[in-house]
Structure formats: structure tokens, C-alpha cells
Amino acid sequence: MREVKLQAHSNTTGSVASKVIDAVCSRTGTSATDLPPLYETIDTDALNELFADRHTSGRVTFDYAGHVVTVRGDQTVEVSARTEHR
């Protein structure tokens, strides 16, 4: 199993939920309209509220669109895909 990571830096503007979508789109090379609604995976209002202050400590990790997404307190979004080799 190989792990591939992509990070979206915290200096981009917009909500944390938007940053998650942008990071997954960048990782997968797909359009946001081709992804499942993020709100079906995680409460986006709660996610945005939790990380509204860039000085929040901690992180949240969840599965979305076949990837593992981690959001850190500084609003950095990390997208990891796990691929299996046969």
C-alpha cells in the first residue's frame, strides 16, 4: 500500500469546506461537480466553525471521495490516497 499526499496551504481564501473540495479536486484532477456532496460526509457548518480561528489547535480526519482528508488548526488541508499494488 502506497500513500500519496497533497497539501493545500492555509493562505488560500474561502471556507475550510471549500478548501477541502479544492484540495480533493487538485488531488484527483476532477471537477467539484463530479465529487459527492461534502455535507453527506461531514457537517460542513461545524467544520467551518471549528476552524474559523486559524489559531485553533488540533485536527480532524475523515474519509471523503475515496481519500483521507485531514484539516489542521491552521486550515491546512491534507489529502491522502491509498493505492494497492498487486
Secondary structure, 3 states (H helix, E strand, C coil): CEEEEEEECCCCCCCHHHHHHHHHHHHHCCCHHHCCCHHHCCCHHHHHHHCCCCCCCCEEEEEECCEEEEEECCCCEEEEEEECCC
